Amino acid sequence: MSIHKLENQLKRQQYTFSEDFAVAVLKSIQWEKTHILLQPKWLFLGLAASVVLCMISVYMQNGNLSVESFLGLSDYTEMTGYYGYVQL
């Protein structure tokens, strides 16, 4: 089948839609978007998953879940700041 035959068939093809078709489509798109994204259940689920992944990452790096681990201070001692002055 050649391209010209396809173009002619597409030109002759007609679609019939109801009067409120465009409004119904736009309403359904808007409902899906706001309905799914703004539900508190999905927000809290995403937040909980982020916290759990953060805790797993900190535990895998430091081997414990302390406040110092979360702040990145688990290997820091009070004398660490003085080592830079001593070593010249």
PyMOL Python script that loads the backbone (N, CA, C, O; Angstrom):
from pymol import cmd

cmd.read_pdbstr("""\
ATOM      1  N   MET A   1       0.855  -1.167   0.000  1.00  0.00           N
ATOM      2  CA  MET A   1       0.000   0.000   0.000  1.00  0.00           C
ATOM      3  C   MET A   1       0.907   1.238   0.000  1.00  0.00           C
ATOM      4  O   MET A   1       1.849   1.327   0.787  1.00  0.00           O
ATOM      5  N   SER A   2       0.618   2.165  -0.868  1.00  0.00           N
ATOM      6  CA  SER A   2       1.472   3.344  -0.976  1.00  0.00           C
ATOM      7  C   SER A   2       1.055   4.401   0.047  1.00  0.00           C
ATOM      8  O   SER A   2      -0.018   4.331   0.646  1.00  0.00           O
ATOM      9  N   ILE A   3       1.915   5.352   0.219  1.00  0.00           N
ATOM     10  CA  ILE A   3       1.677   6.429   1.173  1.00  0.00           C
ATOM     11  C   ILE A   3       0.499   7.289   0.735  1.00  0.00           C
ATOM     12  O   ILE A   3      -0.264   7.771   1.572  1.00  0.00           O
ATOM     13  N   HIS A   4       0.349   7.481  -0.566  1.00  0.00           N
ATOM     14  CA  HIS A   4      -0.738   8.320  -1.064  1.00  0.00           C
ATOM     15  C   HIS A   4      -2.103   7.693  -0.770  1.00  0.00           C
ATOM     16  O   HIS A   4      -3.059   8.402  -0.457  1.00  0.00           O
ATOM     17  N   LYS A   5      -2.189   6.382  -0.871  1.00  0.00           N
ATOM     18  CA  LYS A   5      -3.448   5.716  -0.553  1.00  0.00           C
ATOM     19  C   LYS A   5      -3.788   5.881   0.930  1.00  0.00           C
ATOM     20  O   LYS A   5      -4.939   6.117   1.295  1.00  0.00           O
ATOM     21  N   LEU A   6      -2.771   5.752   1.769  1.00  0.00           N
ATOM     22  CA  LEU A   6      -2.986   5.936   3.210  1.00  0.00           C
ATOM     23  C   LEU A   6      -3.411   7.365   3.525  1.00  0.00           C
ATOM     24  O   LEU A   6      -4.311   7.583   4.336  1.00  0.00           O
ATOM     25  N   GLU A   7      -2.769   8.333   2.888  1.00  0.00           N
ATOM     26  CA  GLU A   7      -3.132   9.725   3.117  1.00  0.00           C
ATOM     27  C   GLU A   7      -4.574   9.993   2.689  1.00  0.00           C
ATOM     28  O   GLU A   7      -5.302  10.710   3.376  1.00  0.00           O
ATOM     29  N   ASN A   8      -4.982   9.432   1.582  1.00  0.00           N
ATOM     30  CA  ASN A   8      -6.357   9.625   1.114  1.00  0.00           C
ATOM     31  C   ASN A   8      -7.358   8.981   2.063  1.00  0.00           C
ATOM     32  O   ASN A   8      -8.414   9.552   2.333  1.00  0.00           O
ATOM     33  N   GLN A   9      -7.034   7.800   2.568  1.00  0.00           N
ATOM     34  CA  GLN A   9      -7.926   7.139   3.513  1.00  0.00           C
ATOM     35  C   GLN A   9      -8.041   7.943   4.807  1.00  0.00           C
ATOM     36  O   GLN A   9      -9.130   8.074   5.366  1.00  0.00           O
ATOM     37  N   LEU A  10      -6.928   8.475   5.277  1.00  0.00           N
ATOM     38  CA  LEU A  10      -6.965   9.274   6.502  1.00  0.00           C
ATOM     39  C   LEU A  10      -7.735  10.574   6.305  1.00  0.00           C
ATOM     40  O   LEU A  10      -8.393  11.043   7.233  1.00  0.00           O
ATOM     41  N   LYS A  11      -7.665  11.165   5.111  1.00  0.00           N
ATOM     42  CA  LYS A  11      -8.421  12.386   4.835  1.00  0.00           C
ATOM     43  C   LYS A  11      -9.928  12.124   4.858  1.00  0.00           C
ATOM     44  O   LYS A  11     -10.704  12.970   5.304  1.00  0.00           O
ATOM     45  N   ARG A  12     -10.334  10.960   4.381  1.00  0.00           N
ATOM     46  CA  ARG A  12     -11.766  10.636   4.326  1.00  0.00           C
ATOM     47  C   ARG A  12     -12.313  10.130   5.651  1.00  0.00           C
ATOM     48  O   ARG A  12     -13.528  10.122   5.853  1.00  0.00           O
ATOM     49  N   GLN A  13     -11.451   9.715   6.540  1.00  0.00           N
ATOM     50  CA  GLN A  13     -11.905   9.172   7.818  1.00  0.00           C
ATOM     51  C   GLN A  13     -12.459  10.300   8.683  1.00  0.00           C
ATOM     52  O   GLN A  13     -11.869  11.375   8.783  1.00  0.00           O
ATOM     53  N   GLN A  14     -13.600  10.032   9.301  1.00  0.00           N
ATOM     54  CA  GLN A  14     -14.239  11.038  10.130  1.00  0.00           C
ATOM     55  C   GLN A  14     -14.489  10.451  11.512  1.00  0.00           C
ATOM     56  O   GLN A  14     -14.816   9.273  11.659  1.00  0.00           O
ATOM     57  N   TYR A  15     -14.330  11.289  12.504  1.00  0.00           N
ATOM     58  CA  TYR A  15     -14.566  10.891  13.873  1.00  0.00           C
ATOM     59  C   TYR A  15     -15.757  11.684  14.406  1.00  0.00           C
ATOM     60  O   TYR A  15     -15.938  12.858  14.081  1.00  0.00           O
ATOM     61  N   THR A  16     -16.550  11.029  15.218  1.00  0.00           N
ATOM     62  CA  THR A  16     -17.665  11.725  15.847  1.00  0.00           C
ATOM     63  C   THR A  16     -17.505  11.601  17.359  1.00  0.00           C
ATOM     64  O   THR A  16     -17.380  10.505  17.905  1.00  0.00           O
ATOM     65  N   PHE A  17     -17.513  12.744  18.009  1.00  0.00           N
ATOM     66  CA  PHE A  17     -17.388  12.796  19.457  1.00  0.00           C
ATOM     67  C   PHE A  17     -18.603  13.503  20.028  1.00  0.00           C
ATOM     68  O   PHE A  17     -19.247  14.315  19.363  1.00  0.00           O
ATOM     69  N   SER A  18     -18.896  13.178  21.258  1.00  0.00           N
ATOM     70  CA  SER A  18     -20.001  13.878  21.917  1.00  0.00           C
ATOM     71  C   SER A  18     -19.581  15.308  22.220  1.00  0.00           C
ATOM     72  O   SER A  18     -18.402  15.654  22.137  1.00  0.00           O
ATOM     73  N   GLU A  19     -20.546  16.122  22.567  1.00  0.00           N
ATOM     74  CA  GLU A  19     -20.262  17.542  22.778  1.00  0.00           C
ATOM     75  C   GLU A  19     -19.368  17.785  23.991  1.00  0.00           C
ATOM     76  O   GLU A  19     -18.558  18.713  23.991  1.00  0.00           O
ATOM     77  N   ASP A  20     -19.511  16.966  25.007  1.00  0.00           N
ATOM     78  CA  ASP A  20     -18.725  17.182  26.227  1.00  0.00           C
ATOM     79  C   ASP A  20     -17.500  16.274  26.320  1.00  0.00           C
ATOM     80  O   ASP A  20     -16.991  16.024  27.412  1.00  0.00           O
ATOM     81  N   PHE A  21     -17.028  15.783  25.174  1.00  0.00           N
ATOM     82  CA  PHE A  21     -15.879  14.872  25.169  1.00  0.00           C
ATOM     83  C   PHE A  21     -14.621  15.554  25.707  1.00  0.00           C
ATOM     84  O   PHE A  21     -13.940  14.997  26.568  1.00  0.00           O
ATOM     85  N   ALA A  22     -14.309  16.733  25.220  1.00  0.00           N
ATOM     86  CA  ALA A  22     -13.089  17.434  25.639  1.00  0.00           C
ATOM     87  C   ALA A  22     -13.135  17.768  27.125  1.00  0.00           C
ATOM     88  O   ALA A  22     -12.133  17.641  27.828  1.00  0.00           O
ATOM     89  N   VAL A  23     -14.295  18.191  27.594  1.00  0.00           N
ATOM     90  CA  VAL A  23     -14.430  18.530  29.011  1.00  0.00           C
ATOM     91  C   VAL A  23     -14.254  17.286  29.878  1.00  0.00           C
ATOM     92  O   VAL A  23     -13.595  17.339  30.916  1.00  0.00           O
ATOM     93  N   ALA A  24     -14.838  16.171  29.455  1.00  0.00           N
ATOM     94  CA  ALA A  24     -14.722  14.923  30.222  1.00  0.00           C
ATOM     95  C   ALA A  24     -13.280  14.433  30.269  1.00  0.00           C
ATOM     96  O   ALA A  24     -12.822  13.961  31.310  1.00  0.00           O
ATOM     97  N   VAL A  25     -12.565  14.539  29.164  1.00  0.00           N
ATOM     98  CA  VAL A  25     -11.161  14.099  29.131  1.00  0.00           C
ATOM     99  C   VAL A  25     -10.311  14.970  30.051  1.00  0.00           C
ATOM    100  O   VAL A  25      -9.503  14.455  30.824  1.00  0.00           O
ATOM    101  N   LEU A  26     -10.491  16.282  29.970  1.00  0.00           N
ATOM    102  CA  LEU A  26      -9.708  17.183  30.811  1.00  0.00           C
ATOM    103  C   LEU A  26     -10.022  16.997  32.292  1.00  0.00           C
ATOM    104  O   LEU A  26      -9.120  17.074  33.127  1.00  0.00           O
ATOM    105  N   LYS A  27     -11.269  16.756  32.625  1.00  0.00           N
ATOM    106  CA  LYS A  27     -11.626  16.514  34.025  1.00  0.00           C
ATOM    107  C   LYS A  27     -10.996  15.226  34.535  1.00  0.00           C
ATOM    108  O   LYS A  27     -10.511  15.179  35.666  1.00  0.00           O
ATOM    109  N   SER A  28     -10.998  14.190  33.720  1.00  0.00           N
ATOM    110  CA  SER A  28     -10.405  12.927  34.172  1.00  0.00           C
ATOM    111  C   SER A  28      -8.899  13.047  34.340  1.00  0.00           C
ATOM    112  O   SER A  28      -8.330  12.458  35.259  1.00  0.00           O
ATOM    113  N   ILE A  29      -8.251  13.796  33.470  1.00  0.00           N
ATOM    114  CA  ILE A  29      -6.804  14.005  33.618  1.00  0.00           C
ATOM    115  C   ILE A  29      -6.516  14.788  34.886  1.00  0.00           C
ATOM    116  O   ILE A  29      -5.616  14.434  35.647  1.00  0.00           O
ATOM    117  N   GLN A  30      -7.268  15.840  35.116  1.00  0.00           N
ATOM    118  CA  GLN A  30      -7.060  16.656  36.313  1.00  0.00           C
ATOM    119  C   GLN A  30      -7.354  15.851  37.573  1.00  0.00           C
ATOM    120  O   GLN A  30      -6.630  15.980  38.560  1.00  0.00           O
ATOM    121  N   TRP A  31      -8.386  15.035  37.565  1.00  0.00           N
ATOM    122  CA  TRP A  31      -8.729  14.233  38.740  1.00  0.00           C
ATOM    123  C   TRP A  31      -7.627  13.238  39.057  1.00  0.00           C
ATOM    124  O   TRP A  31      -7.260  13.073  40.220  1.00  0.00           O
ATOM    125  N   GLU A  32      -7.097  12.574  38.044  1.00  0.00           N
ATOM    126  CA  GLU A  32      -6.022  11.602  38.266  1.00  0.00           C
ATOM    127  C   GLU A  32      -4.786  12.282  38.839  1.00  0.00           C
ATOM    128  O   GLU A  32      -4.153  11.761  39.757  1.00  0.00           O
ATOM    129  N   LYS A  33      -4.451  13.425  38.305  1.00  0.00           N
ATOM    130  CA  LYS A  33      -3.244  14.117  38.753  1.00  0.00           C
ATOM    131  C   LYS A  33      -3.361  14.554  40.206  1.00  0.00           C
ATOM    132  O   LYS A  33      -2.460  14.291  41.002  1.00  0.00           O
ATOM    133  N   THR A  34      -4.430  15.202  40.556  1.00  0.00           N
ATOM    134  CA  THR A  34      -4.574  15.692  41.924  1.00  0.00           C
ATOM    135  C   THR A  34      -4.922  14.565  42.881  1.00  0.00           C
ATOM    136  O   THR A  34      -4.517  14.589  44.043  1.00  0.00           O
ATOM    137  N   HIS A  35      -5.656  13.596  42.411  1.00  0.00           N
ATOM    138  CA  HIS A  35      -6.091  12.510  43.289  1.00  0.00           C
ATOM    139  C   HIS A  35      -4.906  11.668  43.765  1.00  0.00           C
ATOM    140  O   HIS A  35      -4.826  11.322  44.943  1.00  0.00           O
ATOM    141  N   ILE A  36      -4.002  11.343  42.868  1.00  0.00           N
ATOM    142  CA  ILE A  36      -2.897  10.452  43.226  1.00  0.00           C
ATOM    143  C   ILE A  36      -1.784  11.211  43.951  1.00  0.00           C
ATOM    144  O   ILE A  36      -1.287  10.736  44.973  1.00  0.00           O
ATOM    145  N   LEU A  37      -1.389  12.367  43.448  1.00  0.00           N
ATOM    146  CA  LEU A  37      -0.210  13.045  43.976  1.00  0.00           C
ATOM    147  C   LEU A  37      -0.450  13.733  45.314  1.00  0.00           C
ATOM    148  O   LEU A  37       0.483  13.870  46.105  1.00  0.00           O
ATOM    149  N   LEU A  38      -1.657  14.162  45.582  1.00  0.00           N
ATOM    150  CA  LEU A  38      -1.888  14.941  46.785  1.00  0.00           C
ATOM    151  C   LEU A  38      -2.469  14.131  47.939  1.00  0.00           C
ATOM    152  O   LEU A  38      -2.863  14.706  48.953  1.00  0.00           O
ATOM    153  N   GLN A  39      -2.529  12.844  47.808  1.00  0.00           N
ATOM    154  CA  GLN A  39      -3.031  12.036  48.912  1.00  0.00           C
ATOM    155  C   GLN A  39      -1.972  11.966  50.003  1.00  0.00           C
ATOM    156  O   GLN A  39      -0.808  11.688  49.712  1.00  0.00           O
ATOM    157  N   PRO A  40      -2.348  12.210  51.246  1.00  0.00           N
ATOM    158  CA  PRO A  40      -1.374  12.151  52.342  1.00  0.00           C
ATOM    159  C   PRO A  40      -0.740  10.770  52.492  1.00  0.00           C
ATOM    160  O   PRO A  40       0.396  10.654  52.951  1.00  0.00           O
ATOM    161  N   LYS A  41      -1.464   9.734  52.110  1.00  0.00           N
ATOM    162  CA  LYS A  41      -0.918   8.382  52.226  1.00  0.00           C
ATOM    163  C   LYS A  41       0.367   8.244  51.411  1.00  0.00           C
ATOM    164  O   LYS A  41       1.347   7.684  51.901  1.00  0.00           O
ATOM    165  N   TRP A  42       0.378   8.747  50.172  1.00  0.00           N
ATOM    166  CA  TRP A  42       1.564   8.645  49.329  1.00  0.00           C
ATOM    167  C   TRP A  42       2.687   9.533  49.831  1.00  0.00           C
ATOM    168  O   TRP A  42       3.863   9.182  49.731  1.00  0.00           O
ATOM    169  N   LEU A  43       2.316  10.688  50.373  1.00  0.00           N
ATOM    170  CA  LEU A  43       3.324  11.585  50.921  1.00  0.00           C
ATOM    171  C   LEU A  43       4.040  10.946  52.107  1.00  0.00           C
ATOM    172  O   LEU A  43       5.269  10.963  52.177  1.00  0.00           O
ATOM    173  N   PHE A  44       3.276  10.386  53.033  1.00  0.00           N
ATOM    174  CA  PHE A  44       3.874   9.747  54.203  1.00  0.00           C
ATOM    175  C   PHE A  44       4.634   8.484  53.841  1.00  0.00           C
ATOM    176  O   PHE A  44       5.662   8.182  54.448  1.00  0.00           O
ATOM    177  N   LEU A  45       4.140   7.745  52.858  1.00  0.00           N
ATOM    178  CA  LEU A  45       4.848   6.542  52.417  1.00  0.00           C
ATOM    179  C   LEU A  45       6.208   6.899  51.820  1.00  0.00           C
ATOM    180  O   LEU A  45       7.202   6.230  52.102  1.00  0.00           O
ATOM    181  N   GLY A  46       6.257   7.937  51.004  1.00  0.00           N
ATOM    182  CA  GLY A  46       7.528   8.383  50.430  1.00  0.00           C
ATOM    183  C   GLY A  46       8.484   8.902  51.483  1.00  0.00           C
ATOM    184  O   GLY A  46       9.686   8.642  51.427  1.00  0.00           O
ATOM    185  N   LEU A  47       7.948   9.632  52.440  1.00  0.00           N
ATOM    186  CA  LEU A  47       8.773  10.149  53.536  1.00  0.00           C
ATOM    187  C   LEU A  47       9.341   9.014  54.376  1.00  0.00           C
ATOM    188  O   LEU A  47      10.522   9.028  54.724  1.00  0.00           O
ATOM    189  N   ALA A  48       8.513   8.036  54.701  1.00  0.00           N
ATOM    190  CA  ALA A  48       8.978   6.893  55.496  1.00  0.00           C
ATOM    191  C   ALA A  48      10.033   6.089  54.735  1.00  0.00           C
ATOM    192  O   ALA A  48      11.019   5.646  55.325  1.00  0.00           O
ATOM    193  N   ALA A  49       9.834   5.900  53.447  1.00  0.00           N
ATOM    194  CA  ALA A  49      10.818   5.157  52.651  1.00  0.00           C
ATOM    195  C   ALA A  49      12.144   5.908  52.601  1.00  0.00           C
ATOM    196  O   ALA A  49      13.208   5.289  52.648  1.00  0.00           O
ATOM    197  N   SER A  50      12.091   7.231  52.508  1.00  0.00           N
ATOM    198  CA  SER A  50      13.327   8.024  52.489  1.00  0.00           C
ATOM    199  C   SER A  50      14.085   7.916  53.804  1.00  0.00           C
ATOM    200  O   SER A  50      15.310   7.794  53.808  1.00  0.00           O
ATOM    201  N   VAL A  51      13.368   7.959  54.911  1.00  0.00           N
ATOM    202  CA  VAL A  51      14.002   7.854  56.226  1.00  0.00           C
ATOM    203  C   VAL A  51      14.640   6.481  56.398  1.00  0.00           C
ATOM    204  O   VAL A  51      15.761   6.371  56.896  1.00  0.00           O
ATOM    205  N   VAL A  52      13.934   5.445  55.992  1.00  0.00           N
ATOM    206  CA  VAL A  52      14.474   4.079  56.123  1.00  0.00           C
ATOM    207  C   VAL A  52      15.719   3.918  55.258  1.00  0.00           C
ATOM    208  O   VAL A  52      16.708   3.338  55.706  1.00  0.00           O
ATOM    209  N   LEU A  53      15.686   4.418  54.037  1.00  0.00           N
ATOM    210  CA  LEU A  53      16.870   4.314  53.175  1.00  0.00           C
ATOM    211  C   LEU A  53      18.043   5.106  53.734  1.00  0.00           C
ATOM    212  O   LEU A  53      19.188   4.669  53.622  1.00  0.00           O
ATOM    213  N   CYS A  54      17.782   6.253  54.328  1.00  0.00           N
ATOM    214  CA  CYS A  54      18.843   7.041  54.962  1.00  0.00           C
ATOM    215  C   CYS A  54      19.452   6.278  56.139  1.00  0.00           C
ATOM    216  O   CYS A  54      20.672   6.245  56.300  1.00  0.00           O
ATOM    217  N   MET A  55      18.603   5.671  56.949  1.00  0.00           N
ATOM    218  CA  MET A  55      19.102   4.907  58.099  1.00  0.00           C
ATOM    219  C   MET A  55      19.932   3.703  57.648  1.00  0.00           C
ATOM    220  O   MET A  55      20.962   3.400  58.249  1.00  0.00           O
ATOM    221  N   ILE A  56      19.489   3.027  56.603  1.00  0.00           N
ATOM    222  CA  ILE A  56      20.245   1.880  56.081  1.00  0.00           C
ATOM    223  C   ILE A  56      21.600   2.341  55.556  1.00  0.00           C
ATOM    224  O   ILE A  56      22.614   1.679  55.777  1.00  0.00           O
ATOM    225  N   SER A  57      21.617   3.475  54.861  1.00  0.00           N
ATOM    226  CA  SER A  57      22.870   3.992  54.316  1.00  0.00           C
ATOM    227  C   SER A  57      23.850   4.352  55.431  1.00  0.00           C
ATOM    228  O   SER A  57      25.033   4.021  55.345  1.00  0.00           O
ATOM    229  N   VAL A  58      23.370   5.020  56.466  1.00  0.00           N
ATOM    230  CA  VAL A  58      24.244   5.394  57.586  1.00  0.00           C
ATOM    231  C   VAL A  58      24.746   4.153  58.308  1.00  0.00           C
ATOM    232  O   VAL A  58      25.915   4.092  58.691  1.00  0.00           O
ATOM    233  N   TYR A  59      23.890   3.173  58.497  1.00  0.00           N
ATOM    234  CA  TYR A  59      24.305   1.945  59.180  1.00  0.00           C
ATOM    235  C   TYR A  59      25.351   1.190  58.365  1.00  0.00           C
ATOM    236  O   TYR A  59      26.305   0.645  58.921  1.00  0.00           O
ATOM    237  N   MET A  60      25.166   1.160  57.043  1.00  0.00           N
ATOM    238  CA  MET A  60      26.128   0.440  56.197  1.00  0.00           C
ATOM    239  C   MET A  60      27.491   1.142  56.203  1.00  0.00           C
ATOM    240  O   MET A  60      28.521   0.475  56.102  1.00  0.00           O
ATOM    241  N   GLN A  61      27.514   2.458  56.318  1.00  0.00           N
ATOM    242  CA  GLN A  61      28.778   3.178  56.290  1.00  0.00           C
ATOM    243  C   GLN A  61      29.497   3.146  57.634  1.00  0.00           C
ATOM    244  O   GLN A  61      30.717   2.986  57.668  1.00  0.00           O
ATOM    245  N   ASN A  62      28.771   3.293  58.739  1.00  0.00           N
ATOM    246  CA  ASN A  62      29.411   3.441  60.043  1.00  0.00           C
ATOM    247  C   ASN A  62      29.233   2.244  60.967  1.00  0.00           C
ATOM    248  O   ASN A  62      29.996   2.093  61.921  1.00  0.00           O
ATOM    249  N   GLY A  63      28.267   1.407  60.716  1.00  0.00           N
ATOM    250  CA  GLY A  63      28.072   0.229  61.550  1.00  0.00           C
ATOM    251  C   GLY A  63      27.200   0.486  62.769  1.00  0.00           C
ATOM    252  O   GLY A  63      26.977  -0.430  63.560  1.00  0.00           O
ATOM    253  N   ASN A  64      26.702   1.706  62.943  1.00  0.00           N
ATOM    254  CA  ASN A  64      25.777   1.988  64.046  1.00  0.00           C
ATOM    255  C   ASN A  64      24.858   3.139  63.652  1.00  0.00           C
ATOM    256  O   ASN A  64      25.070   3.809  62.641  1.00  0.00           O
ATOM    257  N   LEU A  65      23.837   3.350  64.470  1.00  0.00           N
ATOM    258  CA  LEU A  65      22.860   4.401  64.189  1.00  0.00           C
ATOM    259  C   LEU A  65      22.837   5.407  65.328  1.00  0.00           C
ATOM    260  O   LEU A  65      21.834   5.524  66.032  1.00  0.00           O
ATOM    261  N   SER A  66      23.909   6.119  65.512  1.00  0.00           N
ATOM    262  CA  SER A  66      23.962   7.135  66.551  1.00  0.00           C
ATOM    263  C   SER A  66      23.811   8.516  65.920  1.00  0.00           C
ATOM    264  O   SER A  66      23.870   8.668  64.700  1.00  0.00           O
ATOM    265  N   VAL A  67      23.616   9.518  66.775  1.00  0.00           N
ATOM    266  CA  VAL A  67      23.493  10.890  66.285  1.00  0.00           C
ATOM    267  C   VAL A  67      24.790  11.319  65.607  1.00  0.00           C
ATOM    268  O   VAL A  67      24.760  12.015  64.592  1.00  0.00           O
ATOM    269  N   GLU A  68      25.914  10.912  66.158  1.00  0.00           N
ATOM    270  CA  GLU A  68      27.201  11.252  65.567  1.00  0.00           C
ATOM    271  C   GLU A  68      27.344  10.656  64.170  1.00  0.00           C
ATOM    272  O   GLU A  68      27.934  11.271  63.282  1.00  0.00           O
ATOM    273  N   SER A  69      26.804   9.465  63.983  1.00  0.00           N
ATOM    274  CA  SER A  69      26.860   8.840  62.657  1.00  0.00           C
ATOM    275  C   SER A  69      26.062   9.641  61.643  1.00  0.00           C
ATOM    276  O   SER A  69      26.510   9.838  60.514  1.00  0.00           O
ATOM    277  N   PHE A  70      24.887  10.100  62.038  1.00  0.00           N
ATOM    278  CA  PHE A  70      24.062  10.879  61.125  1.00  0.00           C
ATOM    279  C   PHE A  70      24.697  12.235  60.803  1.00  0.00           C
ATOM    280  O   PHE A  70      24.527  12.751  59.698  1.00  0.00           O
ATOM    281  N   LEU A  71      25.412  12.799  61.742  1.00  0.00           N
ATOM    282  CA  LEU A  71      26.068  14.092  61.517  1.00  0.00           C
ATOM    283  C   LEU A  71      27.438  13.952  60.874  1.00  0.00           C
ATOM    284  O   LEU A  71      28.040  14.955  60.492  1.00  0.00           O
ATOM    285  N   GLY A  72      27.941  12.740  60.748  1.00  0.00           N
ATOM    286  CA  GLY A  72      29.248  12.517  60.153  1.00  0.00           C
ATOM    287  C   GLY A  72      30.387  12.716  61.120  1.00  0.00           C
ATOM    288  O   GLY A  72      31.521  12.932  60.694  1.00  0.00           O
ATOM    289  N   LEU A  73      30.120  12.651  62.413  1.00  0.00           N
ATOM    290  CA  LEU A  73      31.141  12.894  63.427  1.00  0.00           C
ATOM    291  C   LEU A  73      31.557  11.630  64.161  1.00  0.00           C
ATOM    292  O   LEU A  73      32.196  11.717  65.210  1.00  0.00           O
ATOM    293  N   SER A  74      31.214  10.465  63.644  1.00  0.00           N
ATOM    294  CA  SER A  74      31.484   9.236  64.386  1.00  0.00           C
ATOM    295  C   SER A  74      32.979   8.955  64.529  1.00  0.00           C
ATOM    296  O   SER A  74      33.390   8.342  65.513  1.00  0.00           O
ATOM    297  N   ASP A  75      33.789   9.383  63.586  1.00  0.00           N
ATOM    298  CA  ASP A  75      35.237   9.142  63.662  1.00  0.00           C
ATOM    299  C   ASP A  75      35.986  10.353  64.194  1.00  0.00           C
ATOM    300  O   ASP A  75      37.217  10.356  64.206  1.00  0.00           O
ATOM    301  N   TYR A  76      35.286  11.357  64.623  1.00  0.00           N
ATOM    302  CA  TYR A  76      35.903  12.600  65.088  1.00  0.00           C
ATOM    303  C   TYR A  76      36.145  12.526  66.593  1.00  0.00           C
ATOM    304  O   TYR A  76      35.262  12.143  67.361  1.00  0.00           O
ATOM    305  N   THR A  77      37.338  12.892  66.994  1.00  0.00           N
ATOM    306  CA  THR A  77      37.648  13.002  68.414  1.00  0.00           C
ATOM    307  C   THR A  77      38.045  14.439  68.708  1.00  0.00           C
ATOM    308  O   THR A  77      38.261  15.232  67.791  1.00  0.00           O
ATOM    309  N   GLU A  78      38.138  14.764  69.966  1.00  0.00           N
ATOM    310  CA  GLU A  78      38.482  16.141  70.329  1.00  0.00           C
ATOM    311  C   GLU A  78      39.895  16.505  69.887  1.00  0.00           C
ATOM    312  O   GLU A  78      40.170  17.672  69.608  1.00  0.00           O
ATOM    313  N   MET A  79      40.781  15.541  69.819  1.00  0.00           N
ATOM    314  CA  MET A  79      42.169  15.819  69.454  1.00  0.00           C
ATOM    315  C   MET A  79      42.366  15.929  67.945  1.00  0.00           C
ATOM    316  O   MET A  79      43.426  16.372  67.503  1.00  0.00           O
ATOM    317  N   THR A  80      41.403  15.549  67.163  1.00  0.00           N
ATOM    318  CA  THR A  80      41.571  15.585  65.708  1.00  0.00           C
ATOM    319  C   THR A  80      41.826  17.000  65.209  1.00  0.00           C
ATOM    320  O   THR A  80      42.612  17.198  64.283  1.00  0.00           O
ATOM    321  N   GLY A  81      41.176  17.975  65.807  1.00  0.00           N
ATOM    322  CA  GLY A  81      41.392  19.358  65.401  1.00  0.00           C
ATOM    323  C   GLY A  81      42.785  19.849  65.694  1.00  0.00           C
ATOM    324  O   GLY A  81      43.266  20.751  65.008  1.00  0.00           O
ATOM    325  N   TYR A  82      43.444  19.304  66.668  1.00  0.00           N
ATOM    326  CA  TYR A  82      44.801  19.745  67.033  1.00  0.00           C
ATOM    327  C   TYR A  82      45.891  19.078  66.179  1.00  0.00           C
ATOM    328  O   TYR A  82      47.016  19.575  66.136  1.00  0.00           O
ATOM    329  N   TYR A  83      45.589  17.993  65.517  1.00  0.00           N
ATOM    330  CA  TYR A  83      46.603  17.304  64.735  1.00  0.00           C
ATOM    331  C   TYR A  83      47.123  18.162  63.593  1.00  0.00           C
ATOM    332  O   TYR A  83      48.293  18.056  63.226  1.00  0.00           O
ATOM    333  N   GLY A  84      46.287  18.994  63.037  1.00  0.00           N
ATOM    334  CA  GLY A  84      46.716  19.849  61.933  1.00  0.00           C
ATOM    335  C   GLY A  84      47.753  20.870  62.371  1.00  0.00           C
ATOM    336  O   GLY A  84      48.617  21.255  61.584  1.00  0.00           O
ATOM    337  N   TYR A  85      47.671  21.310  63.624  1.00  0.00           N
ATOM    338  CA  TYR A  85      48.643  22.283  64.136  1.00  0.00           C
ATOM    339  C   TYR A  85      49.971  21.633  64.495  1.00  0.00           C
ATOM    340  O   TYR A  85      51.032  22.249  64.390  1.00  0.00           O
ATOM    341  N   VAL A  86      49.895  20.387  64.918  1.00  0.00           N
ATOM    342  CA  VAL A  86      51.104  19.700  65.367  1.00  0.00           C
ATOM    343  C   VAL A  86      51.936  19.260  64.172  1.00  0.00           C
ATOM    344  O   VAL A  86      53.162  19.370  64.206  1.00  0.00           O
ATOM    345  N   GLN A  87      51.298  18.763  63.117  1.00  0.00           N
ATOM    346  CA  GLN A  87      52.032  18.250  61.971  1.00  0.00           C
ATOM    347  C   GLN A  87      52.325  19.407  61.016  1.00  0.00           C
ATOM    348  O   GLN A  87      51.413  19.963  60.405  1.00  0.00           O
ATOM    349  N   LEU A  88      53.561  19.752  60.898  1.00  0.00           N
ATOM    350  CA  LEU A  88      53.964  20.845  60.001  1.00  0.00           C
ATOM    351  C   LEU A  88      54.723  20.351  58.829  1.00  0.00           C
ATOM    352  O   LEU A  88      55.134  21.143  57.980  1.00  0.00           O
TER     353      LEU A  88
END
""", "prot")
cmd.dss("prot")
cmd.show_as("cartoon", "prot")
cmd.util.cbc("prot")
cmd.orient("prot")
